[in-house]
Amino acid sequence: MGEAETVLYSDDRGNRILGHDPIPDSFNVRFTANAQDCTLRVGKSAKLRGNLEFRRVNGDVTIGANANLAGVHILLGDNATIRIGDGTFVGPQTELSTAEGATLSIGTRCLIGAYNIVRSDDAHPFYDLATGARLNRAQSTTVADGVWTGRGATILPGSHIESGSILGAQTVVTAGRPIPANVVAVGNPARVVRRNVRWLYKHVQQNTDVPESITPEPMPEPVVEIIAPPSLLQQARRFAGRVKRALIAG
């Protein structure tokens, strides 16, 4: 965080807010009656609007320097952690939620669009009736550096998005389908529709120096999978199987 932090708030339950600048009235931080030993750290020159609620014990939130939270809703349960990197923008009406010891991490210089949902928990448990086992424990969710998400994207518990990637509007990312670096992914569930892309933070409505092209970068060597033809024995067995099925059918 650079310069030494100042204790901006503390209470007799071990809850505290550390930072460099006063927390603005536009950002409501609430420690519920069950909150204990929770910490909010805010980096220098961060812009904050929205609300943050610590609901249980040992919640930990770090908001990086120059981050811009433009109307977010943040919720934490037991032993949960949220990290928002330096220079990251989080759009209005976006929800960040985690619980049960899971971490929700958003890297540096990300652009998280409006009305997104980014979660490490499902809020309510559900179970397999045959075994009684719980099916949806919280899972840590990671959004790496420089990710851009469109309006209404949903990033579900256990998801992983590598650096430099783009999610289209209304895209749904799940734990079973991690998003690799520098791709465009769309749909529900998310699927990659273009690879080897790079986006710029410049807004085309606010900048006149948007380049028509950028310097190309070396492309990774394609992975070529060599599939050996079936052996004569395998071919013979397949032929025999077809003959047998034909005789049975006749």
Backbone torsions as a table, in degrees:
resi	resn	phi	psi	omega
1	MET	NA	-10.7	177.0
2	GLY	88.5	-115.6	-177.5
3	GLU	-62.3	157.0	-178.2
4	ALA	-61.7	139.2	178.9
5	GLU	-80.9	156.6	175.5
6	THR	-109.9	142.2	174.2
7	VAL	-76.5	110.1	-178.3
8	LEU	-89.9	-22.2	-179.8
9	TYR	-160.5	145.0	170.5
10	SER	-155.2	155.2	177.1
11	ASP	-137.5	178.4	-174.7
12	ASP	-78.5	1.7	176.0
13	ARG	-103.5	10.7	177.3
14	GLY	83.7	7.3	177.2
15	ASN	-82.2	143.4	-178.2
16	ARG	-156.2	158.6	174.7
17	ILE	-124.3	127.1	179.2
18	LEU	-117.9	142.7	179.1
19	GLY	-177.5	-170.6	-178.8
20	HIS	-111.9	-26.0	-177.0
21	ASP	-126.3	151.3	177.1
22	PRO	-57.8	144.5	176.4
23	ILE	-72.7	125.2	-176.6
24	PRO	-71.5	157.4	177.2
25	ASP	-62.1	-21.3	-179.2
26	SER	-74.4	-5.1	-179.4
27	PHE	-124.7	109.3	-175.6
28	ASN	-94.9	115.5	177.1
29	VAL	-103.6	124.3	-177.4
30	ARG	-124.5	126.9	170.6
31	PHE	-102.6	111.8	-177.7
32	THR	-69.9	176.0	-179.6
33	ALA	-61.8	-25.8	-180.0
34	ASN	-91.3	-4.5	-177.5
35	ALA	-76.8	133.7	-179.7
36	GLN	-152.1	138.2	178.5
37	ASP	56.0	41.8	177.6
38	CYS	-101.4	148.7	-176.4
39	THR	-136.7	134.6	169.4
40	LEU	-115.3	124.6	174.8
41	ARG	-115.1	129.3	-177.9
42	VAL	-122.1	125.3	179.7
43	GLY	-72.9	166.9	-176.5
44	LYS	-64.9	138.7	174.7
45	SER	64.5	20.2	174.3
46	ALA	-70.6	144.1	176.2
47	LYS	-105.3	127.2	-171.1
48	LEU	-126.9	128.4	172.0
49	ARG	-148.2	134.2	-178.8
50	GLY	130.9	-148.9	-179.8
51	ASN	-146.7	152.6	-179.3
52	LEU	-135.7	129.4	-178.4
53	GLU	-128.2	117.9	171.2
54	PHE	-88.6	117.4	-172.0
55	ARG	-102.7	-20.5	-178.3
56	ARG	-138.5	-150.0	-172.4
57	VAL	-97.9	153.7	171.9
58	ASN	58.1	33.3	172.2
59	GLY	-75.1	143.6	-176.5
60	ASP	-140.3	120.6	179.8
61	VAL	-124.9	130.9	173.6
62	THR	-122.8	125.7	176.8
63	ILE	-114.2	120.6	-171.9
64	GLY	-72.1	167.0	178.2
65	ALA	-61.2	139.6	177.6
66	ASN	62.7	13.4	172.4
67	ALA	-68.2	155.5	-179.2
68	ASN	-132.8	104.9	177.1
69	LEU	-100.4	108.1	-167.9
70	ALA	-102.0	46.5	178.1
71	GLY	110.5	51.1	-174.6
72	VAL	-97.2	163.2	174.2
73	HIS	-123.9	117.0	-174.8
74	ILE	-119.9	129.3	-179.0
75	LEU	-130.7	135.5	178.3
76	LEU	-132.0	139.5	172.0
77	GLY	-104.2	-153.9	-175.7
78	ASP	-58.9	132.1	169.0
79	ASN	51.4	32.1	-174.4
80	ALA	-99.7	154.3	-175.4
81	THR	-133.5	138.4	172.0
82	ILE	-128.0	131.0	177.2
83	ARG	-123.1	126.1	175.5
84	ILE	-122.2	121.3	-170.1
85	GLY	-76.8	168.7	179.3
86	ASP	-57.6	137.5	173.0
87	GLY	70.7	11.3	-179.5
88	THR	-85.0	138.9	175.6
89	PHE	-104.8	132.2	175.0
90	VAL	-122.2	119.6	-170.6
91	GLY	-74.2	170.1	-176.1
92	PRO	-63.9	146.8	177.4
93	GLN	61.8	22.4	174.5
94	THR	-86.8	140.4	-177.2
95	GLU	-111.5	128.1	174.0
96	LEU	-117.0	129.6	-174.8
97	SER	-146.5	139.1	175.5
98	THR	-155.1	160.2	-176.7
99	ALA	-163.3	178.1	170.4
100	GLU	52.5	42.4	175.3
101	GLY	78.5	3.4	-178.3
102	ALA	-84.9	156.6	179.0
103	THR	-113.1	136.4	171.7
104	LEU	-113.6	115.5	-174.0
105	SER	-121.4	126.6	174.6
106	ILE	-120.2	126.8	-172.2
107	GLY	-75.7	-165.6	-178.4
108	THR	-83.2	152.2	173.4
109	ARG	53.0	37.1	173.0
110	CYS	-88.5	159.0	173.6
111	LEU	-126.7	99.2	-178.3
112	ILE	-96.0	116.8	-171.8
113	GLY	-69.8	176.7	179.7
114	ALA	-70.3	150.4	174.7
115	TYR	59.4	30.1	173.7
116	ASN	-82.3	158.2	170.5
117	ILE	-125.8	122.0	178.4
118	VAL	-127.1	116.5	-170.8
119	ARG	-134.3	150.2	166.3
120	SER	-112.4	0.1	178.6
121	ASP	-139.0	161.7	179.4
122	ASP	-99.3	4.9	179.7
123	ALA	76.5	-47.6	-178.2
124	HIS	-125.8	141.0	179.0
125	PRO	-80.4	152.6	168.1
126	PHE	-140.4	160.1	-165.1
127	TYR	-135.2	156.5	172.0
128	ASP	-81.7	120.7	-176.9
129	LEU	-67.1	-29.8	-177.8
130	ALA	-72.3	-37.5	-175.8
131	THR	-109.2	-18.1	-175.0
132	GLY	80.2	-1.5	-175.8
133	ALA	-74.9	141.2	174.5
134	ARG	-72.6	141.9	-173.5
135	LEU	-108.3	-8.0	-171.1
136	ASN	-139.8	56.8	170.4
137	ARG	-61.6	151.0	177.5
138	ALA	-60.1	145.5	178.8
139	GLN	-133.3	139.9	179.9
140	SER	-63.8	142.3	-177.6
141	THR	-121.5	135.3	-176.2
142	THR	-128.7	126.8	169.6
143	VAL	-115.7	113.4	-174.1
144	ALA	-76.0	-178.0	-176.4
145	ASP	-61.9	146.2	169.3
146	GLY	65.3	33.6	177.4
147	VAL	-95.3	139.0	178.6
148	TRP	-117.1	124.3	179.2
149	THR	-117.0	134.5	-179.9
150	GLY	-75.9	173.0	-178.0
151	ARG	-58.5	132.6	174.1
152	GLY	75.9	13.7	177.5
153	ALA	-68.8	149.6	178.6
154	THR	-124.9	127.5	179.7
155	ILE	-119.2	109.7	-169.8
156	LEU	-89.3	166.4	-177.3
157	PRO	-52.4	136.0	178.2
158	GLY	84.1	0.6	-179.2
159	SER	-71.0	154.8	176.8
160	HIS	-141.1	122.8	179.0
161	ILE	-120.5	120.5	-178.7
162	GLU	-77.4	168.7	-170.3
163	SER	-65.0	147.5	171.8
164	GLY	77.3	5.7	-176.4
165	SER	-89.8	164.5	-176.1
166	ILE	-126.1	132.4	173.2
167	LEU	-108.0	129.8	175.7
168	GLY	-69.7	166.3	178.6
169	ALA	-57.9	139.0	177.4
170	GLN	66.7	12.4	178.3
171	THR	-67.4	144.3	177.8
172	VAL	-120.0	117.1	178.9
173	VAL	-101.1	135.5	-178.4
174	THR	-122.6	164.6	-177.8
175	ALA	-62.3	-32.9	-175.8
176	GLY	-77.8	-7.3	-177.2
177	ARG	-133.1	76.6	178.3
178	PRO	-62.2	148.2	-178.3
179	ILE	-99.9	120.7	-179.6
180	PRO	-72.3	175.4	-177.4
181	ALA	-73.3	147.3	169.7
182	ASN	56.5	48.2	175.8
183	VAL	-130.0	165.6	168.7
184	VAL	-106.6	126.3	179.8
185	ALA	-124.2	139.6	-179.2
186	VAL	-140.5	165.5	169.5
187	GLY	93.9	179.4	-179.4
188	ASN	-136.4	106.6	-2.3
189	PRO	-74.7	162.8	-174.8
190	ALA	-60.7	137.7	173.4
191	ARG	-132.5	147.2	-178.6
192	VAL	-79.1	127.3	179.3
193	VAL	-113.7	-13.9	175.4
194	ARG	-154.7	141.8	-179.7
195	ARG	-116.3	167.6	175.2
196	ASN	57.3	55.2	177.2
197	VAL	-117.4	159.8	174.4
198	ARG	-142.0	134.1	178.3
199	TRP	-113.7	157.4	178.9
200	LEU	-112.4	148.8	-178.6
201	TYR	-73.0	-11.9	-177.9
202	LYS	-63.4	133.2	177.0
203	HIS	-92.2	128.0	-173.9
204	VAL	-68.6	-17.1	176.2
205	GLN	-86.7	-14.1	-174.4
206	GLN	-117.9	-4.1	-178.3
207	ASN	-131.4	139.4	177.3
208	THR	-103.3	-3.1	-177.0
209	ASP	-105.4	33.9	178.1
210	VAL	-72.9	119.6	-176.3
211	PRO	-70.3	146.8	175.7
212	GLU	-77.4	-20.3	177.8
213	SER	-153.6	163.6	176.1
214	ILE	-125.9	167.5	178.9
215	THR	-68.0	124.2	-180.0
216	PRO	-60.6	150.4	176.8
217	GLU	-112.2	150.5	179.3
218	PRO	-56.6	133.9	179.7
219	MET	-88.3	141.8	176.8
220	PRO	-65.4	147.4	177.9
221	GLU	-64.8	133.1	179.1
222	PRO	-64.7	145.7	176.9
223	VAL	-87.8	117.9	-178.7
224	VAL	-103.4	120.4	178.9
225	GLU	-97.3	119.3	-179.6
226	ILE	-95.8	118.8	-179.8
227	ILE	-105.7	117.0	-178.8
228	ALA	-70.4	140.7	177.1
229	PRO	-66.2	153.3	-180.0
230	PRO	-63.3	145.5	178.5
231	SER	-70.5	165.7	178.4
232	LEU	-60.1	-36.5	178.9
233	LEU	-64.7	-43.7	178.3
234	GLN	-61.7	-41.9	179.0
235	GLN	-62.5	-41.6	179.8
236	ALA	-63.2	-42.1	179.7
237	ARG	-64.0	-41.5	179.0
238	ARG	-64.0	-40.9	179.1
239	PHE	-63.3	-43.3	179.3
240	ALA	-62.0	-39.0	178.5
241	GLY	-63.2	-41.6	178.8
242	ARG	-64.9	-40.8	178.1
243	VAL	-62.1	-44.3	-179.8
244	LYS	-60.5	-44.2	-179.8
245	ARG	-64.9	-36.5	179.6
246	ALA	-66.3	-40.7	179.0
247	LEU	-65.1	-40.3	179.3
248	ILE	-65.6	-41.7	-179.4
249	ALA	-66.9	-31.6	-179.2
250	GLY	-77.3	NA	NA
